[in-house]
Amino acid sequence: MRIGKARLKTVLQIIGQMFPQAKGELEWDKPFQLLIAVILSAQTTDKAVNKVTPLLWEKYPEIEDLAAANLEDVENCLRTIGLYKNKAKNIIKTAHLICQEFDGQVPRSHKELESLPGVGRKTANVVLAEVYGVPAIAVDTHVSRVAKRLNISAADADVVQIEKDLMAKIPQKDWITTHHRLIFFGRYHCLAKNPKCSICPVQSYCKYYKEVYKKR
């Protein structure tokens, strides 16, 4: 059986006490900058993205500038992050489409956002939540790992199912805050390798701890 709402509420309260100030760590000032930063963060750390975006924003301060950018110049800005060539193409195309189809404004719906190159549901959820305050839970690798270890979702659940499981068990008003706290919990505590299980305050609620550590 999956973890119930009452037990999950307790777990999330504990995680909230661990990371009360959890928030998005990508650096941005304008809505289009967040969208671009999230696209760039695929299979790359936020820290790595934050190292390349200052130069990107300096060279292309407005979305119109990025839409008209030279591909090779953008590639040079992104050279230190993974998949930089493909990402350079995508962010230029995305900027161009936003200027052409959405009057230069970052779209406000999943359907419109996901029509842009390099934008999937996770990216759309982050942008809708952070820019427009739309309740959403973006499932990245950290959220996925934590959801499975805490038995919120099945071990073979995909990101869509995990999102559904979380939304079904967490009040909508808490989605954005919970999303950030789960990311921090996975990024800084419930690590993919060498998770801090021995000092974890939610170990008594954790399926992973019971299955892996109590057998040792």
C-alpha positions, 0 to 999 in steps of 0.5 A: 500500500502507498503512504496515506495522506495523514502519514504523508502530511507528517512527513512533509511537515518534517521535511518543511522543518528541514528546509523551510526556505526552499525555493527555486535556485535558478537565477532570473529576473524576467519571465523569459529568463526563467523559461530559458534557464529551465530549458538549459537545466535539463540533465545539468545542475542549476549551479552549472546553469547559473554560471552561464546565464549571466553572460547570456543575459548580458548579450541578449537582455531581451527575448527579441535579442535572443530570437535574433541571435547567432547560433554559434555565439549562443553555443559559445555562451553555453559550452560548459553545460551538457547538450549545449549545441541542442540547447542553443538551437532550442532556446533561439527557436523558443525565443523566436516562437514566443516573439512570433506567436505570443507577442513576446510574452511567456505563455500561461498554459501547459499546451502553449508552453509545451509547444515550444522546443525543449519544453516538456511538462516539468519545465512548463510546471516550473514556469507556471508556478514561479512566474504566474503562481499557478499551483503545480508540482514539477517532477524532476529526478529529485522529486521522482526519487523521493516519491518512490523512496517514501512510497508515495508512488510505485517504483516503476511510476513515470513522471506523469503518474508521480505528479498525479500521485502527489497532486492527489495527496497534497492540498493544491495550496501547498503544491508549489511549496512542497515541490521546492521542499521535495527538491531540496530534500532530494538534492541535499539529503535524500541523495541518489548515492549515499543518502543520509538515511542514518540521520534522516528524521523521516526514516521511520516513514521511509520504505527505502530505509526499511527495505535497504538499511534494516536488512544490513 
